Amino acid sequence: MSAVNETKFNPDVFLLTGIPGKEDVHLWISIPFCLVYVISIVGNSIILFIIKTDPSLHDPMYIFLSMLAITDLGISISTIPTILGIYLFNSREISLNACFTQLFFIHFLAKIESSMLLMMAFDRFIAICNPLRYASILTLPRIAKMGLVFVLRGVAVALPFPFLLKRFQYCRANVLSHSYCLHQDIMKLACADIAVNNIYGLFITLITVWLDSLLIFLSYVMILKTVLSITSHTECLRALNTCVSHLCAVLVFYMPEFSLTVTHRFWKGSSPLLQILLGYIYLLGPPLINPIVYSVKSKHLRARIIKVSSACDTGDEKMLHLFHPGPLHPRPDELLISIQWRKLLTGSKAWSNGIGAVLTSW
């Protein structure tokens, strides 16, 4: 019995992993990660700010987009400390409680992201298949209730993960295979039967991510059926074009999610490097790609971003008219926000001018 006890213990920390075998170039690897985080955070923040300040964008489609942007910001912020900590400062240790907290937010926000994509698919379904009732179905109170239900669902399914892991003792090999904490990664280190964790994790994946993806697929089957019944070829293409951004967001999120689930649970002999790359694409891909895709494909957002980029060289008064086209004398807090954003955009003038040139070319 004592021999068994010596092989089991509760470690105070887990050790996170960057890219194995590339420790000597971790500092260089941190550069693209920093760029990804900057673009993700700035891009999603600009989308949120533009939607908030432009009354013409206060319709259901852009409200759902703002919810998606908030979720993407949360995912980026929840992974920054550990990922950049490893590559910039070689800080691999993370306490159990910090690890469990991070994995809760990662799983919670991933479920919210899936829910947002489902709501956006519902929005496109109503807009194309039942356009006359679009405004009456997707009212602001109903959107708020839908968002609250999906947030509660995310909390309900993610909250048991830390408690299921806390009951375990962990073997001496307390090295995780990622630079952040995931339930399916930590449970492999337990010196006990993990059948309950496996079943629960698979069950949650089926009733959230897989169910959401199935409903999204069915909504697009109905959308395609409606679009193909349109006699005008131009109108048919116009209707499909409104779905391109959402389809890109769906593919960017679900393909790495499904691949990561399969490699973790069923493909035991998969390459560790493959799992690491899929993990980074799964967590960093959507926050990076979504604002770019929606900025390019949405004419209203594109026009506003081009105006923002061209306004970097102007004074406070023009910025005031840009962000507040209605009242000439906004509230002091709105004026402060406008000035702060002008300073941010002015400081990154070269970047925003480049983005404006790209968007203009589209």
Secondary structure, 3 states (H helix, E strand, C coil): CHHHHHHCECCCEEECCCCCCCHHHHHHHHHHHHHHHHHHHHHHHHHHHHHHHCHHHCCHHHHHHHHHHHHHHHHHHHHHHHHHHHHHHCCCEEEHHHHHHHHHHHHHHHHHHHHHHHHHHHHHHHHHHCHHHHHHHCCHHHHHHHHHHHHHHHHHHHCHHHHHHHCCCECCCCECCCCCCCHHHHHHHECCCCHHHHHHHHHHHHHHHHHHHHHHHHHHHHHHHHHHCCCCHHHHHHHHHCCHHHHHHHHHHHHHHHHHHHHHHCCCCCCHHHHHHHHHHHHHHHHHHHHHHHHHHCHHHHHHHHHHHHHHHCCHHHHHHHHCCCCCCCCHHHHHHHHHHHHHHHHCHHHHHHHHHHHHHC
